[in-house]
Amino acid sequence: MTGMLAASKAGHDRDKVYVIIEEDDEYVYLADGRGRTADRPKKKNKRHIQIIKKIQMEKPQGGYRDLEIKRTIKTYQEEAYVKS
């Protein structure tokens, strides 16, 4: 699941789009490149996210970078806006 886009289904951040940068058995760690950077990800229960299978980022050698995360999310949102 790492590198995929996900939308929050529950919580105060409902419908916000993130990139999954890490996962374990019960939780995923999400970043949006702005408020939640790659070095300070949001911990969220797997049941509270919806995977957006359309886009998957490849993990660079040095880890995810905030600029790339922001660019990926913005591209997805622009495509979604054009389709609707």
Secondary structure as GFF3:
##gff-version 3
##sequence-region A 1 84
A	DSSP	beta_strand	4	8	.	.	.	ID=ss1
A	DSSP	beta_strand	17	23	.	.	.	ID=ss2
A	DSSP	beta_strand	27	31	.	.	.	ID=ss3
A	DSSP	beta_strand	42	45	.	.	.	ID=ss4
A	DSSP	three_ten_helix	46	48	.	.	.	ID=ss5
A	DSSP	beta_strand	49	56	.	.	.	ID=ss6
A	DSSP	alpha_helix	66	83	.	.	.	ID=ss7
###
